Amino acid sequence: MTATATRPPDAAPPATGGRRTPKRERQGAAWVFLSPWVLGAAVLTLLPMAVSLYLSFTDYDMFDAPRWIGFRNYTQMFTEDPRYWRSVITTLTYVVIAVPLQLLLALAVAIALKSVRRGKGFYRSAFYAPSLLGASMSIALVWRAIFNDGGSVDNLLSGMGIDIGGWINKPGWAILSVALLTIWQFGAPMVIFLAGLQQIPAELYEAAAVDGASWWRQFRSITIPMLSPVLFFNLVLQMIQAFQVFTPAFAVSAGRGGPADSTLVYTLYLYDRGFTASHMGYASAMAWALLLAIGVVTAVLFRTSRSWVFYANDNDEGAR
């Protein structure tokens, strides 16, 4: 009689090898988790962009059905609308003033905070706060009061014997008051600069000091090259945001772009054409022109970055 081994009822079944999940099932699970983002991007971004592109070729006033007019909005914008070109010049002036000064201030404060030993977190938060508050309409209205006739800036300069009056009422000074509000919001690039500075090896500065390099030489030969990727990132980000400035100009000029169109930035004029004059087709064409302009400027920055942005792995690849 031959004995037959029996498996206890609670014993685990013999291992037969784990079954791998089919690739199709894994992809299906990934799409399930991605579906909220995909749906949101399609409904809230791609679809409105497609509608805006269509409307840019139509005469649409938001009350009647769109009427196809081809490139009429674009030809009118580039050849028949002097206020459009004034808005372009005003925006470029704002960008040239605000972006470099904001980055210089952010870098200077980041360098100062790097050497702080106590309370660095407090100072970092204090300097970052304007970036959180400055984009609000309430702060922009306060800014308007500060630079208005009889405001704090006017009283301060008058006490020093400089009688300029309210900046927002002077065509040559109004855009500067708008730019100063942006410069004041230097906290975000400052934090990024500070993180980049902390990644630079201290041995480089020690070796330069041994060789007798001055502070300026260390800054020019070590800090700037090693920080150039961070500088490039901040430059692209702040440039894109500057071209889309709206709230400060709207608040300072009460939505009119005055005085004498000196604060008529591009997005403010786009808002005026679309929602005040009800020329939504024309405003859509302006939006697409702005998108293309930002794309060209960004492409130029990426193209020129090859000559001044230094990446640490470039030397490693060259050594190989």
Secondary structure as a PSIPRED ss2 file (coil, helix, strand):
# PSIPRED VFORMAT (PSIPRED V4.0)

   1 M C   1.000  0.000  0.000
   2 T C   1.000  0.000  0.000
   3 A C   1.000  0.000  0.000
   4 T C   1.000  0.000  0.000
   5 A C   1.000  0.000  0.000
   6 T C   1.000  0.000  0.000
   7 R C   1.000  0.000  0.000
   8 P C   1.000  0.000  0.000
   9 P C   1.000  0.000  0.000
  10 D C   1.000  0.000  0.000
  11 A C   1.000  0.000  0.000
  12 A C   1.000  0.000  0.000
  13 P C   1.000  0.000  0.000
  14 P C   1.000  0.000  0.000
  15 A C   1.000  0.000  0.000
  16 T C   1.000  0.000  0.000
  17 G C   1.000  0.000  0.000
  18 G C   1.000  0.000  0.000
  19 R C   1.000  0.000  0.000
  20 R C   1.000  0.000  0.000
  21 T C   1.000  0.000  0.000
  22 P C   1.000  0.000  0.000
  23 K H   0.000  1.000  0.000
  24 R H   0.000  1.000  0.000
  25 E H   0.000  1.000  0.000
  26 R H   0.000  1.000  0.000
  27 Q H   0.000  1.000  0.000
  28 G H   0.000  1.000  0.000
  29 A H   0.000  1.000  0.000
  30 A H   0.000  1.000  0.000
  31 W H   0.000  1.000  0.000
  32 V H   0.000  1.000  0.000
  33 F H   0.000  1.000  0.000
  34 L H   0.000  1.000  0.000
  35 S H   0.000  1.000  0.000
  36 P H   0.000  1.000  0.000
  37 W H   0.000  1.000  0.000
  38 V H   0.000  1.000  0.000
  39 L H   0.000  1.000  0.000
  40 G H   0.000  1.000  0.000
  41 A H   0.000  1.000  0.000
  42 A H   0.000  1.000  0.000
  43 V H   0.000  1.000  0.000
  44 L H   0.000  1.000  0.000
  45 T H   0.000  1.000  0.000
  46 L H   0.000  1.000  0.000
  47 L H   0.000  1.000  0.000
  48 P H   0.000  1.000  0.000
  49 M H   0.000  1.000  0.000
  50 A H   0.000  1.000  0.000
  51 V H   0.000  1.000  0.000
  52 S H   0.000  1.000  0.000
  53 L H   0.000  1.000  0.000
  54 Y H   0.000  1.000  0.000
  55 L H   0.000  1.000  0.000
  56 S C   1.000  0.000  0.000
  57 F C   1.000  0.000  0.000
  58 T E   0.000  0.000  1.000
  59 D E   0.000  0.000  1.000
  60 Y C   1.000  0.000  0.000
  61 D C   1.000  0.000  0.000
  62 M C   1.000  0.000  0.000
  63 F C   1.000  0.000  0.000
  64 D C   1.000  0.000  0.000
  65 A C   1.000  0.000  0.000
  66 P C   1.000  0.000  0.000
  67 R E   0.000  0.000  1.000
  68 W E   0.000  0.000  1.000
  69 I C   1.000  0.000  0.000
  70 G C   1.000  0.000  0.000
  71 F C   1.000  0.000  0.000
  72 R H   0.000  1.000  0.000
  73 N H   0.000  1.000  0.000
  74 Y H   0.000  1.000  0.000
  75 T H   0.000  1.000  0.000
  76 Q H   0.000  1.000  0.000
  77 M H   0.000  1.000  0.000
  78 F H   0.000  1.000  0.000
  79 T H   0.000  1.000  0.000
  80 E C   1.000  0.000  0.000
  81 D C   1.000  0.000  0.000
  82 P H   0.000  1.000  0.000
  83 R H   0.000  1.000  0.000
  84 Y H   0.000  1.000  0.000
  85 W H   0.000  1.000  0.000
  86 R H   0.000  1.000  0.000
  87 S H   0.000  1.000  0.000
  88 V H   0.000  1.000  0.000
  89 I H   0.000  1.000  0.000
  90 T H   0.000  1.000  0.000
  91 T H   0.000  1.000  0.000
  92 L H   0.000  1.000  0.000
  93 T H   0.000  1.000  0.000
  94 Y H   0.000  1.000  0.000
  95 V H   0.000  1.000  0.000
  96 V H   0.000  1.000  0.000
  97 I H   0.000  1.000  0.000
  98 A H   0.000  1.000  0.000
  99 V H   0.000  1.000  0.000
 100 P H   0.000  1.000  0.000
 101 L H   0.000  1.000  0.000
 102 Q H   0.000  1.000  0.000
 103 L H   0.000  1.000  0.000
 104 L H   0.000  1.000  0.000
 105 L H   0.000  1.000  0.000
 106 A H   0.000  1.000  0.000
 107 L H   0.000  1.000  0.000
 108 A H   0.000  1.000  0.000
 109 V H   0.000  1.000  0.000
 110 A H   0.000  1.000  0.000
 111 I H   0.000  1.000  0.000
 112 A H   0.000  1.000  0.000
 113 L H   0.000  1.000  0.000
 114 K H   0.000  1.000  0.000
 115 S C   1.000  0.000  0.000
 116 V C   1.000  0.000  0.000
 117 R C   1.000  0.000  0.000
 118 R C   1.000  0.000  0.000
 119 G C   1.000  0.000  0.000
 120 K H   0.000  1.000  0.000
 121 G H   0.000  1.000  0.000
 122 F H   0.000  1.000  0.000
 123 Y H   0.000  1.000  0.000
 124 R H   0.000  1.000  0.000
 125 S H   0.000  1.000  0.000
 126 A H   0.000  1.000  0.000
 127 F H   0.000  1.000  0.000
 128 Y H   0.000  1.000  0.000
 129 A H   0.000  1.000  0.000
 130 P H   0.000  1.000  0.000
 131 S H   0.000  1.000  0.000
 132 L H   0.000  1.000  0.000
 133 L H   0.000  1.000  0.000
 134 G C   1.000  0.000  0.000
 135 A C   1.000  0.000  0.000
 136 S C   1.000  0.000  0.000
 137 M H   0.000  1.000  0.000
 138 S H   0.000  1.000  0.000
 139 I H   0.000  1.000  0.000
 140 A H   0.000  1.000  0.000
 141 L H   0.000  1.000  0.000
 142 V H   0.000  1.000  0.000
 143 W H   0.000  1.000  0.000
 144 R H   0.000  1.000  0.000
 145 A H   0.000  1.000  0.000
 146 I H   0.000  1.000  0.000
 147 F C   1.000  0.000  0.000
 148 N C   1.000  0.000  0.000
 149 D C   1.000  0.000  0.000
 150 G C   1.000  0.000  0.000
 151 G C   1.000  0.000  0.000
 152 S H   0.000  1.000  0.000
 153 V H   0.000  1.000  0.000
 154 D H   0.000  1.000  0.000
 155 N H   0.000  1.000  0.000
 156 L H   0.000  1.000  0.000
 157 L H   0.000  1.000  0.000
 158 S H   0.000  1.000  0.000
 159 G H   0.000  1.000  0.000
 160 M C   1.000  0.000  0.000
 161 G C   1.000  0.000  0.000
 162 I C   1.000  0.000  0.000
 163 D C   1.000  0.000  0.000
 164 I C   1.000  0.000  0.000
 165 G C   1.000  0.000  0.000
 166 G C   1.000  0.000  0.000
 167 W H   0.000  1.000  0.000
 168 I H   0.000  1.000  0.000
 169 N H   0.000  1.000  0.000
 170 K C   1.000  0.000  0.000
 171 P H   0.000  1.000  0.000
 172 G H   0.000  1.000  0.000
 173 W H   0.000  1.000  0.000
 174 A H   0.000  1.000  0.000
 175 I H   0.000  1.000  0.000
 176 L H   0.000  1.000  0.000
 177 S H   0.000  1.000  0.000
 178 V H   0.000  1.000  0.000
 179 A H   0.000  1.000  0.000
 180 L H   0.000  1.000  0.000
 181 L H   0.000  1.000  0.000
 182 T H   0.000  1.000  0.000
 183 I H   0.000  1.000  0.000
 184 W H   0.000  1.000  0.000
 185 Q C   1.000  0.000  0.000
 186 F C   1.000  0.000  0.000
 187 G H   0.000  1.000  0.000
 188 A H   0.000  1.000  0.000
 189 P H   0.000  1.000  0.000
 190 M H   0.000  1.000  0.000
 191 V H   0.000  1.000  0.000
 192 I H   0.000  1.000  0.000
 193 F H   0.000  1.000  0.000
 194 L H   0.000  1.000  0.000
 195 A H   0.000  1.000  0.000
 196 G H   0.000  1.000  0.000
 197 L H   0.000  1.000  0.000
 198 Q H   0.000  1.000  0.000
 199 Q C   1.000  0.000  0.000
 200 I C   1.000  0.000  0.000
 201 P C   1.000  0.000  0.000
 202 A H   0.000  1.000  0.000
 203 E H   0.000  1.000  0.000
 204 L H   0.000  1.000  0.000
 205 Y H   0.000  1.000  0.000
 206 E H   0.000  1.000  0.000
 207 A H   0.000  1.000  0.000
 208 A H   0.000  1.000  0.000
 209 A H   0.000  1.000  0.000
 210 V H   0.000  1.000  0.000
 211 D C   1.000  0.000  0.000
 212 G C   1.000  0.000  0.000
 213 A C   1.000  0.000  0.000
 214 S C   1.000  0.000  0.000
 215 W H   0.000  1.000  0.000
 216 W H   0.000  1.000  0.000
 217 R H   0.000  1.000  0.000
 218 Q H   0.000  1.000  0.000
 219 F H   0.000  1.000  0.000
 220 R H   0.000  1.000  0.000
 221 S H   0.000  1.000  0.000
 222 I H   0.000  1.000  0.000
 223 T H   0.000  1.000  0.000
 224 I H   0.000  1.000  0.000
 225 P H   0.000  1.000  0.000
 226 M H   0.000  1.000  0.000
 227 L H   0.000  1.000  0.000
 228 S H   0.000  1.000  0.000
 229 P H   0.000  1.000  0.000
 230 V H   0.000  1.000  0.000
 231 L H   0.000  1.000  0.000
 232 F H   0.000  1.000  0.000
 233 F H   0.000  1.000  0.000
 234 N H   0.000  1.000  0.000
 235 L H   0.000  1.000  0.000
 236 V H   0.000  1.000  0.000
 237 L H   0.000  1.000  0.000
 238 Q H   0.000  1.000  0.000
 239 M H   0.000  1.000  0.000
 240 I H   0.000  1.000  0.000
 241 Q H   0.000  1.000  0.000
 242 A H   0.000  1.000  0.000
 243 F H   0.000  1.000  0.000
 244 Q C   1.000  0.000  0.000
 245 V C   1.000  0.000  0.000
 246 F C   1.000  0.000  0.000
 247 T H   0.000  1.000  0.000
 248 P H   0.000  1.000  0.000
 249 A H   0.000  1.000  0.000
 250 F H   0.000  1.000  0.000
 251 A H   0.000  1.000  0.000
 252 V H   0.000  1.000  0.000
 253 S C   1.000  0.000  0.000
 254 A C   1.000  0.000  0.000
 255 G C   1.000  0.000  0.000
 256 R C   1.000  0.000  0.000
 257 G C   1.000  0.000  0.000
 258 G C   1.000  0.000  0.000
 259 P C   1.000  0.000  0.000
 260 A C   1.000  0.000  0.000
 261 D C   1.000  0.000  0.000
 262 S C   1.000  0.000  0.000
 263 T C   1.000  0.000  0.000
 264 L C   1.000  0.000  0.000
 265 V C   1.000  0.000  0.000
 266 Y H   0.000  1.000  0.000
 267 T H   0.000  1.000  0.000
 268 L H   0.000  1.000  0.000
 269 Y H   0.000  1.000  0.000
 270 L H   0.000  1.000  0.000
 271 Y H   0.000  1.000  0.000
 272 D H   0.000  1.000  0.000
 273 R H   0.000  1.000  0.000
 274 G H   0.000  1.000  0.000
 275 F H   0.000  1.000  0.000
 276 T H   0.000  1.000  0.000
 277 A C   1.000  0.000  0.000
 278 S C   1.000  0.000  0.000
 279 H C   1.000  0.000  0.000
 280 M H   0.000  1.000  0.000
 281 G H   0.000  1.000  0.000
 282 Y H   0.000  1.000  0.000
 283 A H   0.000  1.000  0.000
 284 S H   0.000  1.000  0.000
 285 A H   0.000  1.000  0.000
 286 M H   0.000  1.000  0.000
 287 A H   0.000  1.000  0.000
 288 W H   0.000  1.000  0.000
 289 A H   0.000  1.000  0.000
 290 L H   0.000  1.000  0.000
 291 L H   0.000  1.000  0.000
 292 L H   0.000  1.000  0.000
 293 A H   0.000  1.000  0.000
 294 I H   0.000  1.000  0.000
 295 G H   0.000  1.000  0.000
 296 V H   0.000  1.000  0.000
 297 V H   0.000  1.000  0.000
 298 T H   0.000  1.000  0.000
 299 A H   0.000  1.000  0.000
 300 V H   0.000  1.000  0.000
 301 L H   0.000  1.000  0.000
 302 F H   0.000  1.000  0.000
 303 R H   0.000  1.000  0.000
 304 T H   0.000  1.000  0.000
 305 S H   0.000  1.000  0.000
 306 R H   0.000  1.000  0.000
 307 S H   0.000  1.000  0.000
 308 W C   1.000  0.000  0.000
 309 V C   1.000  0.000  0.000
 310 F C   1.000  0.000  0.000
 311 Y C   1.000  0.000  0.000
 312 A H   0.000  1.000  0.000
 313 N H   0.000  1.000  0.000
 314 D H   0.000  1.000  0.000
 315 N H   0.000  1.000  0.000
 316 D H   0.000  1.000  0.000
 317 E H   0.000  1.000  0.000
 318 G H   0.000  1.000  0.000
 319 A H   0.000  1.000  0.000
 320 R C   1.000  0.000  0.000
